[in-house]
Amino acid sequence: MSNSQPSNSSNALDNFELELLKQEYFFLQTTIEDYNKQIWAIKALGITGTGAVIILALQQNKSVLALVGCTIPIFFWVLESQCKHFQRGFYPRVGEIETTLLETCKFRGPAIFNSWNYALKRVTSPKRKGYIWDGLLNPAVFVSYVLEIVFLLIAWKAIPLI
């Protein structure tokens, strides 16, 4: 004589699971954005440090400062690569949740991750995984630091000529 029907209890479970997925999805998106903020701060500090070393080397007319200054972008490169590696650890779950909502629930959204991958022609699971590929050799990470090191090496060679 219970008033509850099996379909109602399964709908409640489905709604509960759906609510959990929604909360997890937006938590993961917020976490990924927080990592982005940290990464931009790290990149800005690295560029500022490199610029300060170049200016100091020019003012002191000591090219060795530029050479020693190459350690600054290396340290920030390693730091940013660790953040990027940890950030990328959240991507597969975000994609999984979006796929579940699309295929199981027939939702059209949210689709932040999969739409971004589609627009930029990226695969959701990279060919290579691990800290070296996700972090150190990730082009979004290393390009600015390699450029900083190149500028410091140019300053190292050019300062004695000035």
CYANA upper distance limits for C-alpha pairs under 8 A (distance plus 0.5 A):
  4 SER  CA      8 ASN  CA      7.10
  4 SER  CA      9 SER  CA      7.62
  5 GLN  CA      9 SER  CA      7.09
  6 PRO  CA     10 SER  CA      6.68
  7 SER  CA     11 ASN  CA      6.49
  8 ASN  CA     12 ALA  CA      6.64
  9 SER  CA     13 LEU  CA      6.75
 10 SER  CA     14 ASP  CA      6.49
 11 ASN  CA     15 ASN  CA      6.44
 12 ALA  CA     16 PHE  CA      6.47
 13 LEU  CA     17 GLU  CA      6.54
 14 ASP  CA     18 LEU  CA      6.41
 15 ASN  CA     19 GLU  CA      6.51
 16 PHE  CA     20 LEU  CA      6.76
 17 GLU  CA     21 LEU  CA      6.63
 18 LEU  CA     22 LYS  CA      6.61
 19 GLU  CA     23 GLN  CA      6.67
 20 LEU  CA     24 GLU  CA      6.54
 21 LEU  CA     25 TYR  CA      6.40
 21 LEU  CA     97 ILE  CA      7.36
 22 LYS  CA     26 PHE  CA      6.78
 23 GLN  CA     27 PHE  CA      6.51
 24 GLU  CA     28 LEU  CA      6.57
 25 TYR  CA     29 GLN  CA      6.74
 25 TYR  CA     94 VAL  CA      6.69
 25 TYR  CA     97 ILE  CA      7.29
 26 PHE  CA     30 THR  CA      6.54
 27 PHE  CA     31 THR  CA      6.62
 28 LEU  CA     32 ILE  CA      6.62
 28 LEU  CA     90 PHE  CA      7.20
 28 LEU  CA     94 VAL  CA      7.35
 29 GLN  CA     33 GLU  CA      6.72
 29 GLN  CA     94 VAL  CA      8.15
 30 THR  CA     34 ASP  CA      6.62
 31 THR  CA     35 TYR  CA      6.82
 31 THR  CA     87 GLN  CA      8.44
 32 ILE  CA     36 ASN  CA      6.86
 32 ILE  CA     87 GLN  CA      6.36
 32 ILE  CA     90 PHE  CA      7.78
 33 GLU  CA     37 LYS  CA      6.86
 34 ASP  CA     38 GLN  CA      6.88
 35 TYR  CA     39 ILE  CA      6.54
 35 TYR  CA     83 CYS  CA      7.15
 35 TYR  CA     84 LYS  CA      7.98
 35 TYR  CA     87 GLN  CA      6.71
 36 ASN  CA     40 TRP  CA      6.70
 37 LYS  CA     41 ALA  CA      6.79
 38 GLN  CA     42 ILE  CA      6.67
 38 GLN  CA     83 CYS  CA      8.32
 39 ILE  CA     43 LYS  CA      6.61
 39 ILE  CA     80 GLU  CA      6.35
 39 ILE  CA     83 CYS  CA      7.28
 39 ILE  CA     84 LYS  CA      7.93
 40 TRP  CA     44 ALA  CA      6.54
 41 ALA  CA     45 LEU  CA      6.66
 42 ILE  CA     46 GLY  CA      6.66
 42 ILE  CA     76 PHE  CA      7.06
 42 ILE  CA     79 LEU  CA      8.13
 42 ILE  CA     80 GLU  CA      6.87
 43 LYS  CA     47 ILE  CA      6.73
 43 LYS  CA     76 PHE  CA      7.68
 43 LYS  CA     80 GLU  CA      7.86
 44 ALA  CA     48 THR  CA      6.57
 45 LEU  CA     49 GLY  CA      6.53
 46 GLY  CA     50 THR  CA      6.66
 46 GLY  CA     72 ILE  CA      7.20
 46 GLY  CA     73 PRO  CA      6.18
 46 GLY  CA     76 PHE  CA      6.20
 46 GLY  CA    145 TYR  CA      8.47
 47 ILE  CA     51 GLY  CA      6.60
 47 ILE  CA     73 PRO  CA      8.09
 47 ILE  CA    148 GLU  CA      7.70
 48 THR  CA     52 ALA  CA      6.63
 49 GLY  CA     53 VAL  CA      6.75
 49 GLY  CA     72 ILE  CA      7.23
 49 GLY  CA     73 PRO  CA      8.44
 50 THR  CA     54 ILE  CA      6.82
 50 THR  CA     69 GLY  CA      7.35
 50 THR  CA     70 CYS  CA      8.30
 50 THR  CA     72 ILE  CA      7.12
 50 THR  CA     73 PRO  CA      7.32
 50 THR  CA    148 GLU  CA      7.14
 50 THR  CA    152 LEU  CA      8.05
 51 GLY  CA     55 ILE  CA      6.72
 52 ALA  CA     56 LEU  CA      6.54
 53 VAL  CA     57 ALA  CA      6.47
 53 VAL  CA     65 LEU  CA      7.35
 53 VAL  CA     66 ALA  CA      6.75
 53 VAL  CA     69 GLY  CA      6.43
 54 ILE  CA     58 LEU  CA      6.65
 54 ILE  CA     65 LEU  CA      8.35
 54 ILE  CA     66 ALA  CA      6.51
 54 ILE  CA     69 GLY  CA      8.49
 54 ILE  CA    152 LEU  CA      7.22
 54 ILE  CA    155 ALA  CA      7.40
 55 ILE  CA     59 GLN  CA      6.59
 56 LEU  CA     60 GLN  CA      6.49
 56 LEU  CA     65 LEU  CA      8.14
 57 ALA  CA     61 ASN  CA      6.06
 57 ALA  CA     62 LYS  CA      5.68
 57 ALA  CA     63 SER  CA      6.41
 57 ALA  CA     64 VAL  CA      8.15
 57 ALA  CA     65 LEU  CA      5.86
 57 ALA  CA     66 ALA  CA      6.43
 57 ALA  CA    159 ILE  CA      8.21
 58 LEU  CA     62 LYS  CA      7.35
 58 LEU  CA     63 SER  CA      8.16
 58 LEU  CA    159 ILE  CA      7.05
 61 ASN  CA    159 ILE  CA      6.88
 61 ASN  CA    160 PRO  CA      7.75
 62 LYS  CA     66 ALA  CA      8.21
 62 LYS  CA    159 ILE  CA      7.53
 62 LYS  CA    160 PRO  CA      8.04
 63 SER  CA     67 LEU  CA      7.25
 63 SER  CA    155 ALA  CA      7.32
 63 SER  CA    156 TRP  CA      5.01
 63 SER  CA    157 LYS  CA      7.51
 63 SER  CA    158 ALA  CA      8.33
 63 SER  CA    159 ILE  CA      5.97
 63 SER  CA    160 PRO  CA      6.97
 64 VAL  CA     68 VAL  CA      6.64
 64 VAL  CA    156 TRP  CA      6.88
 65 LEU  CA     69 GLY  CA      6.28
 65 LEU  CA    156 TRP  CA      8.12
 66 ALA  CA     70 CYS  CA      7.15
 66 ALA  CA    152 LEU  CA      5.71
 66 ALA  CA    153 LEU  CA      7.27
 66 ALA  CA    155 ALA  CA      6.69
 66 ALA  CA    156 TRP  CA      5.63
 67 LEU  CA    152 LEU  CA      6.96
 67 LEU  CA    153 LEU  CA      6.78
 67 LEU  CA    156 TRP  CA      6.24
 69 GLY  CA     73 PRO  CA      8.36
 69 GLY  CA    152 LEU  CA      7.54
 70 CYS  CA     74 ILE  CA      7.14
 70 CYS  CA    148 GLU  CA      8.41
 70 CYS  CA    149 ILE  CA      6.06
 70 CYS  CA    152 LEU  CA      6.83
 70 CYS  CA    153 LEU  CA      8.25
 71 THR  CA     75 PHE  CA      6.64
 72 ILE  CA     76 PHE  CA      6.88
 73 PRO  CA     77 TRP  CA      6.27
 73 PRO  CA    145 TYR  CA      5.98
 73 PRO  CA    146 VAL  CA      8.48
 73 PRO  CA    148 GLU  CA      7.11
 73 PRO  CA    149 ILE  CA      7.19
 74 ILE  CA     78 VAL  CA      6.79
 74 ILE  CA    145 TYR  CA      7.60
 75 PHE  CA     79 LEU  CA      6.78
 76 PHE  CA     80 GLU  CA      6.46
 76 PHE  CA    145 TYR  CA      8.47
 77 TRP  CA     81 SER  CA      6.46
 77 TRP  CA    136 LEU  CA      7.70
 77 TRP  CA    141 VAL  CA      7.54
 77 TRP  CA    142 PHE  CA      7.07
 77 TRP  CA    145 TYR  CA      6.67
 78 VAL  CA     82 GLN  CA      6.79
 78 VAL  CA    136 LEU  CA      7.20
 79 LEU  CA     83 CYS  CA      7.08
 80 GLU  CA     84 LYS  CA      6.64
 80 GLU  CA    135 GLY  CA      8.00
 80 GLU  CA    141 VAL  CA      7.33
 81 SER  CA     85 HIS  CA      6.49
 81 SER  CA    131 TYR  CA      8.19
 81 SER  CA    134 ASP  CA      7.96
 81 SER  CA    135 GLY  CA      4.38
 81 SER  CA    136 LEU  CA      5.56
 81 SER  CA    138 ASN  CA      8.26
 81 SER  CA    141 VAL  CA      6.82
 82 GLN  CA     86 PHE  CA      6.73
 82 GLN  CA    131 TYR  CA      7.80
 82 GLN  CA    135 GLY  CA      6.44
 82 GLN  CA    136 LEU  CA      8.36
 83 CYS  CA     87 GLN  CA      6.54
 83 CYS  CA    135 GLY  CA      8.15
 84 LYS  CA     88 ARG  CA      6.57
 84 LYS  CA    134 ASP  CA      7.26
 84 LYS  CA    135 GLY  CA      5.99
 84 LYS  CA    141 VAL  CA      8.17
 85 HIS  CA     89 GLY  CA      7.08
 85 HIS  CA    130 GLY  CA      8.05
 85 HIS  CA    131 TYR  CA      6.25
 85 HIS  CA    134 ASP  CA      5.57
 85 HIS  CA    135 GLY  CA      5.34
 86 PHE  CA     90 PHE  CA      7.97
 87 GLN  CA     91 TYR  CA      7.92
 88 ARG  CA     92 PRO  CA      8.42
 88 ARG  CA    134 ASP  CA      7.52
 90 PHE  CA     94 VAL  CA      7.00
 91 TYR  CA     95 GLY  CA      6.74
 91 TYR  CA    113 PHE  CA      8.17
 91 TYR  CA    124 THR  CA      8.49
 92 PRO  CA     96 GLU  CA      6.58
 92 PRO  CA    124 THR  CA      7.69
 92 PRO  CA    125 SER  CA      7.67
 93 ARG  CA     97 ILE  CA      6.64
 94 VAL  CA     98 GLU  CA      6.77
 94 VAL  CA    113 PHE  CA      7.28
 95 GLY  CA     99 THR  CA      6.60
 95 GLY  CA    113 PHE  CA      6.61
 95 GLY  CA    114 ASN  CA      6.80
 95 GLY  CA    124 THR  CA      7.76
 96 GLU  CA    100 THR  CA      6.60
 97 ILE  CA    101 LEU  CA      6.68
 98 GLU  CA    102 LEU  CA      6.60
 98 GLU  CA    109 GLY  CA      7.85
 98 GLU  CA    110 PRO  CA      6.98
 98 GLU  CA    111 ALA  CA      6.35
 98 GLU  CA    113 PHE  CA      8.22
 98 GLU  CA    114 ASN  CA      7.84
 99 THR  CA    103 GLU  CA      6.39
 99 THR  CA    104 THR  CA      8.45
100 THR  CA    104 THR  CA      5.82
100 THR  CA    105 CYS  CA      7.48
101 LEU  CA    105 CYS  CA      5.43
101 LEU  CA    106 LYS  CA      6.76
101 LEU  CA    107 PHE  CA      5.98
101 LEU  CA    108 ARG  CA      8.28
101 LEU  CA    109 GLY  CA      7.95
101 LEU  CA    110 PRO  CA      8.47
102 LEU  CA    106 LYS  CA      5.20
102 LEU  CA    107 PHE  CA      5.25
102 LEU  CA    108 ARG  CA      6.41
102 LEU  CA    109 GLY  CA      7.64
103 GLU  CA    107 PHE  CA      8.05
111 ALA  CA    115 SER  CA      6.18
112 ILE  CA    116 TRP  CA      6.58
113 PHE  CA    117 ASN  CA      6.74
114 ASN  CA    118 TYR  CA      6.57
114 ASN  CA    124 THR  CA      7.96
115 SER  CA    119 ALA  CA      6.50
116 TRP  CA    120 LEU  CA      6.64
117 ASN  CA    121 LYS  CA      6.17
117 ASN  CA    122 ARG  CA      5.15
117 ASN  CA    123 VAL  CA      6.88
117 ASN  CA    124 THR  CA      7.14
118 TYR  CA    122 ARG  CA      6.77
118 TYR  CA    123 VAL  CA      8.38
128 ARG  CA    133 TRP  CA      6.79
128 ARG  CA    134 ASP  CA      8.47
129 LYS  CA    133 TRP  CA      6.41
129 LYS  CA    134 ASP  CA      6.77
130 GLY  CA    134 ASP  CA      6.25
130 GLY  CA    135 GLY  CA      8.29
131 TYR  CA    135 GLY  CA      5.65
131 TYR  CA    136 LEU  CA      7.27
132 ILE  CA    136 LEU  CA      5.48
132 ILE  CA    137 LEU  CA      6.33
132 ILE  CA    138 ASN  CA      8.42
133 TRP  CA    137 LEU  CA      5.50
133 TRP  CA    138 ASN  CA      6.23
134 ASP  CA    138 ASN  CA      5.95
135 GLY  CA    141 VAL  CA      7.36
136 LEU  CA    141 VAL  CA      7.38
136 LEU  CA    142 PHE  CA      6.96
137 LEU  CA    141 VAL  CA      7.71
137 LEU  CA    142 PHE  CA      6.68
138 ASN  CA    142 PHE  CA      6.72
139 PRO  CA    143 VAL  CA      6.20
141 VAL  CA    145 TYR  CA      8.04
142 PHE  CA    146 VAL  CA      6.55
143 VAL  CA    147 LEU  CA      6.76
144 SER  CA    148 GLU  CA      6.72
145 TYR  CA    149 ILE  CA      6.69
146 VAL  CA    150 VAL  CA      6.65
147 LEU  CA    151 PHE  CA      6.68
148 GLU  CA    152 LEU  CA      6.73
149 ILE  CA    153 LEU  CA      6.65
150 VAL  CA    154 ILE  CA      6.62
151 PHE  CA    155 ALA  CA      6.61
152 LEU  CA    156 TRP  CA      6.56
153 LEU  CA    157 LYS  CA      6.85
154 ILE  CA    158 ALA  CA      6.39
155 ALA  CA    159 ILE  CA      6.11
156 TRP  CA    160 PRO  CA      8.17
157 LYS  CA    161 LEU  CA      8.10
158 ALA  CA    162 ILE  CA      7.13
